[in-house]
């Protein structure tokens, strides 16, 4: 996830395509499902959306590398160039990554696309990955200085064209999230001594967070503006306030990424019952774990600031997930316009949901579910 700071030619030549000619189906009396029309090939993967209604993902033809895509709420898909789009922020900036070589010499370059210009993140590193971006365009980076060894033992923050290294050392380091105050959450691992920790870094100085049960490495999924961290250690779901760890579930996981929690401190994911079957759950900031009442096996994958939750259930058939929206105890299923399955990825604060469905030809389709305006 080289060294190009001007607009890519492919961006300048990007063709805006209509989303759809008309809403293709009503998934529920309150939601309309629309398939996103994308670039030539298969627009088969979406990764997120913002409150402006912009969606990011990737398109890939049968014999071509993936290309990052930005879908506009007004209609149209824009080709952002080679690679995968990771996320889109509230200003419409897109964070992405391009793998140049998967074998030595390694070249993996993150980038930011903004208003038609694509800029490489941390261009002087040999290999780098960037999982998140804050509202000011600051990006936490995990990187190596060697083209021939995958020693990802350096971490820093890229902002305003400069990479500032974090005060964290070890044989294996990760960064996972950053808030608008520039506080970074990451992880440390020394497999030889079985020493593992989640860390929070403020002004470049990193502090170990409290230990939790579980085994192996910690995977913080992100950090709120108030500095609360959510993550996992194996199948133990954890929340950190300050350095203190609180176990949310000893047999479950917080969902992946920053859509897994909101600024109120609510988080979603799954927790297994006595038989080991996962159930979609909500961990409120104040209160006990809430089973969302969706037939198991099921998982919750995202929550917005209003407390709306999306997830999936595979109770009918394990290979055919069905998306759901949970709002204040009521479950609405988000079915595909055509085809067999629906799998949500994210929900914004306006209640718009993005995810994947299968079409009549069984290919994967990027799909948007939009609330129907109510009249009183």
C-alpha positions in Angstrom: 0.0 0.0 0.0 6.1 5.5 -6.9 6.9 8.5 -6.0 4.2 10.5 -7.8 2.7 13.6 -6.2 0.8 15.0 -9.1 -2.6 13.7 -10.4 -2.3 10.4 -12.1 -3.3 10.3 -15.8 -5.8 7.7 -15.1 -7.6 10.0 -12.7 -7.7 12.8 -15.2 -9.2 10.3 -17.7 -11.6 8.7 -15.3 -15.1 8.3 -16.7 -18.1 9.0 -14.5 -20.6 6.2 -14.9 -24.2 6.3 -13.6 -24.8 4.4 -10.4 -28.0 2.9 -11.8 -30.8 4.0 -14.1 -33.3 3.6 -11.3 -33.7 1.9 -7.9 -33.7 -1.8 -8.7 -35.6 -3.1 -5.7 -37.0 -2.3 -2.4 -35.2 -4.4 0.2 -37.6 -3.5 2.9 -40.5 -1.0 3.3 -38.0 1.4 4.8 -34.8 0.8 2.7 -34.1 0.9 -1.1 -31.3 -1.3 -2.5 -29.3 0.0 -5.4 -26.4 -1.8 -7.2 -23.5 0.5 -7.8 -22.3 0.6 -11.4 -18.6 0.8 -11.6 -15.6 0.6 -13.9 -15.2 -2.1 -16.6 -14.5 -5.3 -14.9 -16.0 -6.5 -11.6 -16.7 -3.8 -8.9 -16.6 -6.5 -6.4 -15.4 -5.0 -3.2 -16.4 -2.0 -1.1 -14.6 -0.8 2.0 -16.5 2.1 3.4 -18.5 5.3 3.0 -18.7 8.7 4.6 -21.6 10.9 5.7 -21.5 12.7 2.3 -22.6 9.4 0.8 -19.3 8.7 -1.0 -18.3 5.1 -1.3 -14.9 3.6 -1.8 -13.8 0.2 -2.9 -12.1 -1.6 -5.8 -12.8 -3.0 -9.2 -10.9 -5.9 -10.8 -11.2 -7.5 -14.2 -10.4 -11.2 -14.7 -6.8 -10.6 -15.9 -6.0 -7.2 -14.4 -4.7 -5.9 -11.1 -7.3 -4.1 -8.9 -8.0 -0.4 -9.3 -9.3 1.9 -6.5 -12.8 3.3 -7.1 -14.7 6.3 -5.6 -18.5 6.3 -6.1 -20.2 9.7 -5.9 -23.7 10.0 -4.3 -24.7 12.0 -7.4 -23.9 9.2 -9.7 -20.6 8.0 -11.1 -17.6 5.9 -10.4 -14.1 7.5 -10.6 -11.0 5.4 -11.2 -8.4 6.5 -8.7 -5.6 4.4 -10.2 -3.9 1.1 -9.3 -4.5 -0.4 -5.8 -7.1 -0.7 -3.2 -9.1 2.0 -1.4 -8.9 1.6 2.3 -11.3 4.4 3.5 -12.8 7.8 2.7 -12.9 10.6 5.2 -15.5 13.2 5.9 -13.8 15.6 3.4 -13.8 13.1 0.5 -10.1 12.3 0.9 -9.3 8.6 0.1 -6.6 6.5 1.7 -5.4 3.6 -0.4 -2.6 1.2 -1.0 -0.8 -0.3 -4.0 1.4 -3.4 -3.9 4.1 -3.1 -6.4 5.9 -6.4 -5.7 4.8 -9.2 -3.3 8.3 -10.7 -3.4 11.7 -9.2 -2.8 12.5 -6.5 -3.5 9.4 -5.5 -1.7 7.4 -2.4 -2.7 4.2 -1.6 -1.0 3.0 2.0 -1.1 0.1 3.8 0.7 -1.3 6.9 -1.0 -3.9 9.6 -0.4 -6.2 10.8 -3.2 -7.7 14.3 -2.8 -9.5 16.4 -5.4 -8.0 14.6 -8.3 -4.4 14.4 -7.0 -2.8 11.2 -5.7 0.1 11.6 -3.3 2.4 8.7 -2.1 2.6 8.3 1.7 6.1 7.8 3.2 7.7 7.7 -0.3 11.2 7.0 1.0 10.4 3.8 2.8 11.0 0.4 1.2 7.7 -1.2 2.3 4.9 0.5 4.1 1.2 0.0 5.0 -1.3 2.5 6.3 -4.6 1.3 7.9 -6.3 4.6 8.8 -6.4 8.3 8.3 -7.7 11.1 10.6 -9.7 14.1 9.7 -6.6 16.2 9.1 -5.0 13.8 6.7 -2.5 12.3 9.2 -1.7 8.7 8.5 -0.1 6.1 10.9 2.4 4.0 8.9 4.1 0.7 9.5 7.2 0.4 7.4 10.6 -1.2 6.7 13.8 0.3 5.4 14.9 -2.9 3.7 13.9 -3.8 0.1 14.8 -7.5 0.7 13.7 -8.3 4.2 10.2 -7.9 5.6 11.4 -6.4 8.9 8.3 -4.2 9.6 9.9 -2.9 12.8 9.4 0.9 12.3 6.2 2.9 12.9 5.5 6.6 12.4 2.9 9.2 11.4 2.9 10.8 8.0 1.5 14.3 8.0 2.1 17.4 5.8 4.7 15.6 3.7 6.7 14.5 6.7 7.2 11.1 8.4 7.7 11.3 12.2 8.8 8.1 13.9 7.1 6.9 17.0 9.0 6.0 20.1 8.3 2.3 19.8 10.8 -0.4 19.1 10.6 -4.2 18.7 10.9 -7.0 16.2 7.3 -6.7 15.1 5.2 -3.5 15.2 1.8 -2.5 14.0 -0.3 0.6 13.8 -4.1 0.4 13.6 -5.8 3.7 14.1 -5.5 7.5 14.8 -7.9 10.0 16.1 -8.2 13.7 15.2 -5.9 14.7 18.1 -3.2 12.6 16.5 -3.2 9.8 19.1 -2.2 6.5 17.6 -3.1 3.0 18.7 -0.8 0.1 17.8 0.7 -3.2 18.8 4.0 -4.7 19.8 5.1 -8.3 19.6 8.3 -10.1 20.5 7.6 -13.7 19.6 10.9 -15.0 20.9 10.0 -14.0 24.5 6.2 -14.1 24.0 5.9 -10.5 25.0 2.8 -8.8 23.5 1.1 -5.5 24.1 -1.3 -3.0 22.8 0.1 0.6 22.8 -1.2 4.2 22.7 1.1 6.9 21.3 0.7 10.6 22.2 3.0 13.2 20.7 5.2 10.3 19.5 5.6 8.8 23.0 4.1 5.3 23.3 2.6 3.7 26.4 1.8 0.0 26.9 -1.9 -0.6 27.7 -3.1 -3.0 30.3 -2.9 -6.8 29.7 -5.9 -8.9 29.1 -6.7 -12.6 29.1 -6.2 -14.4 25.8 -3.2 -15.6 23.8 -0.8 -14.0 21.4 -0.8 -10.6 19.8 -3.2 -7.7 20.4 -5.2 -6.3 17.6 -6.6 -2.8 18.5 -9.3 -2.0 16.0 -9.2 1.8 16.5 -9.5 4.7 18.9 -12.2 7.2 19.7 -11.7 11.0 19.9 -11.8 10.6 23.7 -9.0 8.1 23.6 -10.9 4.9 24.2 -9.5 1.9 22.4 -11.3 -1.2 21.3 -9.7 -4.4 20.1 -9.0 -8.1 20.5 -6.6 -10.6 21.8 -7.4 -13.8 20.1 -11.0 -14.5 20.9 -11.1 -12.0 23.8 -12.8 -8.7 23.1 -11.2 -5.8 25.0 -11.8 -2.1 25.7 -9.2 0.2 27.1 -9.8 3.5 29.0 -6.5 5.1 30.1 -4.3 2.0 30.4 -6.9 -0.1 32.1 -8.3 -3.1 30.1 -11.9 -4.2 30.5 -12.9 -7.6 29.0 -16.1 -7.3 26.9 -16.2 -11.0 26.1 -13.9 -13.9 26.9 -15.2 -15.7 23.8 -15.9 -13.2 21.1 -14.4 -10.4 19.1 -14.9 -6.7 18.4 -15.7 -6.2 14.7 -12.9 -5.1 12.4 -12.0 -1.4 11.9 -13.2 1.9 13.2 -16.8 1.2 12.1 -16.9 -1.3 15.0 -17.5 1.5 17.6 -18.9 5.0 17.9 -18.0 8.1 19.8 -20.4 7.3 22.6 -18.2 4.3 23.4 -20.6 1.6 22.1 -19.0 -1.3 20.2 -20.2 -4.3 18.2 -19.0 -7.7 17.2 -19.8 -11.3 18.1 -19.8 -13.4 21.2 -20.1 -17.2 21.3 -22.7 -19.2 23.3 -21.9 -22.4 25.2 -22.0 -24.4 22.0 -19.5 -22.1 20.4 -22.0 -20.5 18.0 -21.4 -16.8 17.4 -24.2 -14.3 18.1 -24.3 -10.7 16.9 -23.9 -8.4 20.0 -23.7 -4.8 21.1 -21.5 -3.7 24.0 -23.0 -0.4 25.2 -20.7 2.1 26.7 -22.6 1.8 29.9 -24.3 -1.5 30.5 -24.1 -5.2 29.8 -23.7 -7.1 26.5 -26.8 -7.1 24.4 -27.7 -10.0 22.1 -29.2 -8.4 19.0 -31.7 -11.2 18.6 -30.7 -12.2 15.1 -30.7 -16.0 14.4 -27.2 -17.4 14.9 -24.6 -17.8 13.6 -24.5 -14.1 13.2 -22.1 -11.1 13.6 -22.5 -7.4 13.9 -19.9 -5.5 11.7 -20.6 -1.7 12.1 -22.4 0.9 14.3 -23.1 4.6 13.6 -23.3 7.5 16.1 -27.1 7.0 16.4 -26.5 3.4 17.6 -27.8 1.8 14.4 -26.1 -1.6 13.9 -25.5 -3.6 10.7 -24.4 -7.2 10.5 -25.2 -10.5 8.9 -26.8 -13.9 9.8 -26.2 -17.2 8.2 -28.9 -19.1 10.0 -30.6 -20.3 6.9 -27.5 -21.4 5.0 -23.9 -21.1 6.2 -22.6 -20.1 2.7 -25.3 -17.5 2.1 -25.2 -14.5 4.6 -28.1 -12.2 4.9 -27.6 -8.6 6.0 -29.6 -6.9 8.8 -30.1 -3.5 10.3 -30.7 -3.3 14.0 -32.3 -0.1 15.3 -33.5 0.3 18.9 -34.3 -3.4 19.2 -36.0 -3.8 15.7 -34.4 -5.9 13.0 -34.8 -5.1 9.3 -33.3 -7.5 6.7 -31.4 -5.9 3.9 -31.9 -8.3 1.0 -30.3 -8.1 -2.4 -32.1 -6.7 -5.5 -31.4 -10.0 -7.2 -29.4 -13.1 -6.4 -28.8 -14.9 -3.1 -26.8 -13.1 -0.4 -26.2 -9.8 1.2 -23.2 -8.8 3.3 -22.9 -5.3 4.9 -19.6 -3.4 5.3 -20.4 0.0 6.8 -23.2 2.4 7.9 -23.0 6.2 8.0 -24.7 8.5 10.4 -27.6 9.1 7.9 -28.4 5.4 8.0 -27.1 4.6 4.6 -25.6 1.1 4.4 -23.0 -0.2 1.9 -22.0 -3.8 1.3 -22.0 -6.7 -1.2 -24.7 -8.8 -2.8 -24.8 -11.4 -5.5 -26.5 -10.7 -8.8 -28.5 -13.0 -10.9 -25.3 -14.2 -12.6 -23.8 -15.0 -9.1 -21.2 -12.3 -9.4 -20.4 -10.0 -6.4 -22.1 -6.6 -6.6 -21.3 -3.4 -4.7 -24.7 -2.4 -3.2 -26.1 0.6 -1.3 -29.2 0.6 0.9 -30.7 4.0 1.5 -33.5 4.9 4.0 -36.8 6.0 2.3 -37.7 9.5 3.5 -40.7 9.5 5.8 -43.5 12.0 5.5 -45.7 13.1 8.4 
